Amino acid sequence: MVRLLLFSLSQSFLLAVAQITLKLAVAKLDKFSWTWSFFKSFFMNWPLLLSGLAMITAWVLWLYILKHWPFSIVYPLSAIAYVWGMIAAAVLLHEPIAATRWIGVILIVAGAFFIAK
């Protein structure tokens, strides 16, 4: 069960990294246009590349997790990505997080704990 938790934490962390870097990547993009400069900026967008790499890595790890553990356990554990995302939003993006959202995060963690038990 410890291995499952480590894999699930890693996979959900990678999902959150993918989403945060995607948020940073789209913020850097210019307004869409059918011009070479737009597509050049799109393909040279390093946060976008990092987002893709994190997503692919998370997906491969997810395949491994699905192969070795019951879906009824691993799918709810993937919700831990919301926790990582909330922390990243507060720390990296400096977004204000309401108390009710933190309560929701605590409930997610408690639910993941009970599922993993």
Contact map, one row per residue, 1 for C-alpha under 8 A:
111110000000000000000000000000000000000000000000000000000000000000000000000000000000000000000000000000000000000000010
111111000000000000000000000000000000000000000000000000000000000000000000000000000000000000000000000000000000000000000
111111100000000000000000000000000000000000000000000000000000000000000000000000000000000000000000000000000000000000000
111111110000000000000000000000000000000000000000000000000000000010001000000000000000000000000000000000000000000000000
111111111000000000000000000000000000000000000000000000000000000000000000000000000000000000000000000000000000000000010
011111111100000000000000000000000000000000000000000000000000000000000000000000000000000000000000000000000000000000000
001111111110000000000000000000000000000000000000000000000000100010000000000000000000000000000000000000000000000000000
000111111111000000000000000000000000000000000000000000000000000010000000010011000000000000000000000000000000000000000
000011111111100000000000000000000000000000000000000000000000000000000000000000011000000000000000000000000000000000000
000001111111110000000000000000000000000000000000000000000100000000000000000000000000000000000000000000000000000000000
000000111111111000000000000000000000000000000000000000000110110000000000000001000000000000000000000000000000000000000
000000011111111100000000000000000000000000000000000000000100000000000000000001111001000000000000000000000000000000000
000000001111111110000000000000000000000000000000000000000000000000000000000000001001000000000000000000000000000000000
000000000111111111000000000000000000000000000000000001101100000000000000000000000000000000000000000000000000000000000
000000000011111111100000000000000000000000000000000001100100000000000000000000001000000000000000000000000000000000000
000000000001111111110000000000000000000000000000000000000000000000000000000000001101100100000000000000000000000000000
000000000000111111111000000000000000000000000000001001000000000000000000000000000000100000000000000000000000000000000
000000000000011111111100000000000000000000000000011111100000000000000000000000000000000000000000000000000000000000000
000000000000001111111110000000000000000000000000001000000000000000000000000000000000100000000000000000000000000000000
000000000000000111111111000000000000000000000000001000000000000000000000000000000000100110000000000000000000000000000
000000000000000011111111100000000000000000000011011000000000000000000000000000000000000000000000000000000000000000000
000000000000000001111111110000000000000000000011001000000000000000000000000000000000000000000000000000000000000000000
000000000000000000111111111000000000000000000000000000000000000000000000000000000000000000000000000000000000000000000
000000000000000000011111111100000000000000000011000000000000000000000000000000000000000000000000000000000000000000000
000000000000000000001111111110000000000000001111000000000000000000000000000000000000000000000000000000000000000000000
000000000000000000000111111110000000000000000001000000000000000000000000000000000000000000000000000000000000000000000
000000000000000000000011111110000000000000000000000000000000000000000000000000000000000000000000000000000000000000000
000000000000000000000001111111000000000000001000000000000000000000000000000000000000000000000000000000000000000000000
000000000000000000000000111111110000010011001000000000000000000000000000000000000000000000000000000000000000000000000
000000000000000000000000000111110000010010000000000000000000000000000000000000000000000000000000000000000000000000000
000000000000000000000000000011111000010000000000000000000000000000000000000000000000000000000000000000000000000000000
000000000000000000000000000011111100010000000000000000000000000000000000000000000000000000000000000000000000000000000
000000000000000000000000000000111110010000000000000000000000000000000000000000000000000000000000000000000000000000000
000000000000000000000000000000011111011000000000000000000000000000000000000000000000000000000000000000000000000000000
000000000000000000000000000000001111111000000000000000000000000000000000000000000000000000000000000000000000000000000
000000000000000000000000000000000111111100000000000000000000000000000000000000000000000000000000000000000000000000000
000000000000000000000000000000000011111110000000000000000000000000000000000000000000000000000000000000000000000000000
000000000000000000000000000011111111111111000000000000000000000000000000000000000000000000000000000000000000000000000
000000000000000000000000000000000111111111100000000000000000000000000000000000000000000000000000000000000000000000000
000000000000000000000000000000000001111111110000000000000000000000000000000000000000000000000000000000000000000000000
000000000000000000000000000011000000111111111000000000000000000000000000000000000000000000000000000000000000000000000
000000000000000000000000000010000000011111111000000000000000000000000000000000000000000000000000000000000000000000000
000000000000000000000000000000000000001111111000000000000000000000000000000000000000000000000000000000000000000000000
000000000000000000000000000000000000000111111100000000000000000000000000000000000000000000000000000000000000000000000
000000000000000000000000100110000000000011111111100000000000000000000000000000000000000000000000000000000000000000000
000000000000000000000000100000000000000000011111110000000000000000000000000000000000000000000000000000000000000000000
000000000000000000001101100000000000000000001111111000000000000000000000000000000000000000000000000000000000000000000
000000000000000000001101110000000000000000001111111100000000000000000000000000000000000000000000000000000000000000000
000000000000000000000000000000000000000000001111111110000000000000000000000000000000000000000000000000000000000000000
000000000000000001001000000000000000000000000111111111000000000000000000000000000000000000000000000000000000000000000
000000000000000011111100000000000000000000000011111111100000000000000000000000000000000000000000000000000000000000000
000000000000000001000000000000000000000000000001111111110000000000000000000000000000000000000000000000000000000000000
000000000000000001000000000000000000000000000000111111111000000000000000000000000000000000000000000000000000000000000
000000000000011011000000000000000000000000000000011111111100000000000000000000000000000000000000000000000000000000000
000000000000011001000000000000000000000000000000001111111110000000000000000000000000000000000000000000000000000000000
000000000000000000000000000000000000000000000000000111111111000000000000000000000000000000000000000000000000000000000
000000000000010000000000000000000000000000000000000011111111100000000000000000000000000000000000000000000000000000000
000000000111011000000000000000000000000000000000000001111111110000000000000000000000000000000000000000000000000000000
000000000010000000000000000000000000000000000000000000111111111000000000000000000000000000000000000000000000000000000
000000000000000000000000000000000000000000000000000000011111111100000000000000000000000000000000000000000000000000000
000000100010000000000000000000000000000000000000000000001111111110000000000000000000000000000000000000000000000000000
000000000010000000000000000000000000000000000000000000000111111111000000000000000000000000000000000000000000000000000
000000000000000000000000000000000000000000000000000000000011111111100000000000000000000000000000000000000000000000000
000000000000000000000000000000000000000000000000000000000001111111110000000000000000000000000000000000000000000000000
000100110000000000000000000000000000000000000000000000000000111111111000010000000000000000000000000000000000000000000
000000000000000000000000000000000000000000000000000000000000011111111110010000000000000000000000000000000000000000000
000000000000000000000000000000000000000000000000000000000000001111111000000000000000000000000000000000000000000000000
000000000000000000000000000000000000000000000000000000000000000111111100000000000000000000000000000000000000000000000
000100000000000000000000000000000000000000000000000000000000000011111110110000000000000000000000000000000000000000000
000000000000000000000000000000000000000000000000000000000000000001011111110000000000000000000000000000000000000000000
000000000000000000000000000000000000000000000000000000000000000001001111111000000000000000000000000000000000000000000
000000000000000000000000000000000000000000000000000000000000000000000111111100000000000000000000000000000000000000000
000000000000000000000000000000000000000000000000000000000000000000001111111110000000000000000000000000000000000000110
000000010000000000000000000000000000000000000000000000000000000011001111111111000000000000000000000000000000000000000
000000000000000000000000000000000000000000000000000000000000000000000011111111100000000000000000000000000000000000000
000000000000000000000000000000000000000000000000000000000000000000000001111111100000000000000000000000000000000100100
000000010000000000000000000000000000000000000000000000000000000000000000111111110000000000000000000000000000000100110
000000010011000000000000000000000000000000000000000000000000000000000000011111111000000000000000000000000000000000000
000000000001000000000000000000000000000000000000000000000000000000000000001111111110000000000000000000000001000100000
000000001001000000000000000000000000000000000000000000000000000000000000000011111111000000000000000000000001100100000
000000001001101100000000000000000000000000000000000000000000000000000000000001111111100000000000000000000000000000000
000000000000000100000000000000000000000000000000000000000000000000000000000000111111110000000000000000001000000000000
000000000000000000000000000000000000000000000000000000000000000000000000000000111111111000000000000000001001100000000
000000000001100100000000000000000000000000000000000000000000000000000000000000011111111100000000000000000000000000000
000000000000000110110000000000000000000000000000000000000000000000000000000000001111111110000000000000000000000000000
000000000000000000000000000000000000000000000000000000000000000000000000000000000111111111000000100000001000000000000
000000000000000000000000000000000000000000000000000000000000000000000000000000000011111111100000000000000000000000000
000000000000000100010000000000000000000000000000000000000000000000000000000000000001111111111000000000000000000000000
000000000000000000010000000000000000000000000000000000000000000000000000000000000000111111111110000000000000000000000
000000000000000000000000000000000000000000000000000000000000000000000000000000000000011111111111100000000000000000000
000000000000000000000000000000000000000000000000000000000000000000000000000000000000001111111110000000000000000000000
000000000000000000000000000000000000000000000000000000000000000000000000000000000000000111111100000000000000000000000
000000000000000000000000000000000000000000000000000000000000000000000000000000000000000111111110000000000000000000000
000000000000000000000000000000000000000000000000000000000000000000000000000000000000000011111111000000000000000000000
000000000000000000000000000000000000000000000000000000000000000000000000000000000000000011101111100000000000000000000
000000000000000000000000000000000000000000000000000000000000000000000000000000000000000001000111110000000000000000000
000000000000000000000000000000000000000000000000000000000000000000000000000000000000010001000011111011000000000000000
000000000000000000000000000000000000000000000000000000000000000000000000000000000000000000000001111111000000000000000
000000000000000000000000000000000000000000000000000000000000000000000000000000000000000000000000111111100000000000000
000000000000000000000000000000000000000000000000000000000000000000000000000000000000000000000000011111110000000000000
000000000000000000000000000000000000000000000000000000000000000000000000000000000000000000000000111111111000000000000
000000000000000000000000000000000000000000000000000000000000000000000000000000000000000000000000111111111100000000000
000000000000000000000000000000000000000000000000000000000000000000000000000000000000000000000000001111111110000000000
000000000000000000000000000000000000000000000000000000000000000000000000000000000000000000000000000111111111000000000
000000000000000000000000000000000000000000000000000000000000000000000000000000000110010000000000000011111111100000000
000000000000000000000000000000000000000000000000000000000000000000000000000000000000000000000000000001111111110000000
000000000000000000000000000000000000000000000000000000000000000000000000000000000000000000000000000000111111111000000
000000000000000000000000000000000000000000000000000000000000000000000000000000110010000000000000000000011111111100000
000000000000000000000000000000000000000000000000000000000000000000000000000000010010000000000000000000001111111110000
000000000000000000000000000000000000000000000000000000000000000000000000000000000000000000000000000000000111111111000
000000000000000000000000000000000000000000000000000000000000000000000000000000000000000000000000000000000011111111100
000000000000000000000000000000000000000000000000000000000000000000000000000110110000000000000000000000000001111111110
000000000000000000000000000000000000000000000000000000000000000000000000000000000000000000000000000000000000111111111
000000000000000000000000000000000000000000000000000000000000000000000000000000000000000000000000000000000000011111111
000000000000000000000000000000000000000000000000000000000000000000000000100110000000000000000000000000000000001111111
100010000000000000000000000000000000000000000000000000000000000000000000100010000000000000000000000000000000000111111
000000000000000000000000000000000000000000000000000000000000000000000000000000000000000000000000000000000000000011111
